[in-house]
Amino acid sequence: MIDLRSDTVTRPCDGMRKAMAQAEVGDDVFGEDPTVNSLQERLAEMFGAEAALFVPSGTMGNEICIKVHTQPGDEVVCESGCHILNYESGAAAFLSGVQMRSIQGTRGAITREQVETAIQPPLYFLPKTTVIAVENTHNSAGGTVFPIDVLADLHMLAQERGLKLHLDGARIWNASAATGIPLQDYVGYCDSISVCFSKGLGAPIGSAIAGTKEFVQEAHRLRKLFGGGMRQVGILASAVLYALENNLSRLPEDHANARLLAERLAELPGIEVDLDTVQTNIVIFDIAESGRTVSELLEALKDAGVLVVPFGPTRLRAVTHLDVSREDVEFAAGIFSKIVRGTH
Ligand SMILES: Cc1ncc(COP(=O)(O)O)c(C=O)c1O
């Protein structure tokens, strides 16, 4: 089966499992796990941040950041397709008591002008805007990169208006690999970042957040409060260290594979792909004109050994990753072609 549903479906390779088995560990709730401590130091250095904190998931990372930055009743300005708003089970409302004010972006990016008009004036009967949240790369926009100059503008705006800028950087690795812009440049514009290791980097579990020492100190307290205190977590941190060492530099392969798939799909009758959005490892395509429904196509693809996910009433999403080779992508593109042309 060629599994293009998500970059989260990868399984740890033998080398990663060996690293996990050999990890030096201690009780991280006592701050005594040497492997997680060294990972956190390494991440802070990579991001050019004062400190970093390992957390179990990207969702917990985002939600801790929002909780640190807000008071109940506050408003968070975000892009309408973002993960925090759509795919975190309403956690920002539940855990932080905040509401989200969403703006329709362009390929996942929201501009200074758009955010400016969404910031509430300081009137007692209005919610207080305290956070701008952005996503890079933007998952539901098709893995698009948030332009760094627009991020710089938002940073300026946040500074001027006393707001916090949070970056959901679950796939910041892909953004940096695609643009060549160093991680520090993205992180430098933000008050907090959350990143994931369980996506393109291929670790089985784990995310991290980073910011100032003061921010991470409060985040550490909230991680415990949210039930995310972990014990001999060096087993997971060693998988992340392995992933940083071995899997980070190969992300351009995933991007090239996504591009290949997108170009092959774009040639098919009834399939529409906005090739400009295929900037990293995600391909979202519309099948409205193919004469097939989403569920018919999903079924036919599955029968032929290819898995993708539905992404709206007429759209599908395919994601390339560590466990998908160029040959796999060529095979999958061939299957798509046969199914759409009715020759399968
Ligand atoms: C952009 C983005 N942010 C956050 C997350 C949440 O990560 P997790 O599934 O580890 O909670 C995801 C997961 O797909 C994501 O795509």
Ligand as a Chemical Component Dictionary entry (heavy atoms), coordinates in Angstrom:
data_LIG
# 
_chem_comp.id                   LIG 
_chem_comp.type                 NON-POLYMER 
_chem_comp.pdbx_formal_charge   0 
_chem_comp.three_letter_code    LIG 
# 
loop_
_chem_comp_atom.comp_id 
_chem_comp_atom.atom_id 
_chem_comp_atom.alt_atom_id 
_chem_comp_atom.type_symbol 
_chem_comp_atom.charge 
_chem_comp_atom.model_Cartn_x 
_chem_comp_atom.model_Cartn_y 
_chem_comp_atom.model_Cartn_z 
_chem_comp_atom.pdbx_ordinal 
LIG C1 C1 C 0 -0.299 22.617 10.967 1  
LIG C2 C2 C 0 -0.497 21.657 12.092 2  
LIG N1 N1 N 0 -0.424 22.103 13.344 3  
LIG C3 C3 C 0 -0.589 21.286 14.398 4  
LIG C4 C4 C 0 -0.840 19.940 14.228 5  
LIG C5 C5 C 0 -1.095 19.094 15.427 6  
LIG O1 O1 O 0 -0.191 18.093 15.642 7  
LIG P1 P1 P 0 -0.585 16.802 16.496 8  
LIG O2 O2 O 0 -1.334 15.897 15.600 9  
LIG O3 O3 O 0 0.739  16.278 16.938 10 
LIG O4 O4 O 0 -1.410 17.257 17.656 11 
LIG C6 C6 C 0 -0.927 19.435 12.917 12 
LIG C7 C7 C 0 -1.208 18.005 12.703 13 
LIG O5 O5 O 0 -1.457 17.549 11.618 14 
LIG C8 C8 C 0 -0.755 20.310 11.827 15 
LIG O6 O6 O 0 -0.859 19.889 10.562 16 
# 
loop_
_chem_comp_bond.comp_id 
_chem_comp_bond.atom_id_1 
_chem_comp_bond.atom_id_2 
_chem_comp_bond.value_order 
_chem_comp_bond.pdbx_ordinal 
LIG C1 C2 SING 1  
LIG C2 N1 SING 2  
LIG C2 C8 DOUB 3  
LIG N1 C3 DOUB 4  
LIG C3 C4 SING 5  
LIG C4 C5 SING 6  
LIG C4 C6 DOUB 7  
LIG C5 O1 SING 8  
LIG O1 P1 SING 9  
LIG P1 O2 DOUB 10 
LIG P1 O3 SING 11 
LIG P1 O4 SING 12 
LIG C6 C7 SING 13 
LIG C6 C8 SING 14 
LIG C7 O5 DOUB 15 
LIG C8 O6 SING 16 
# 
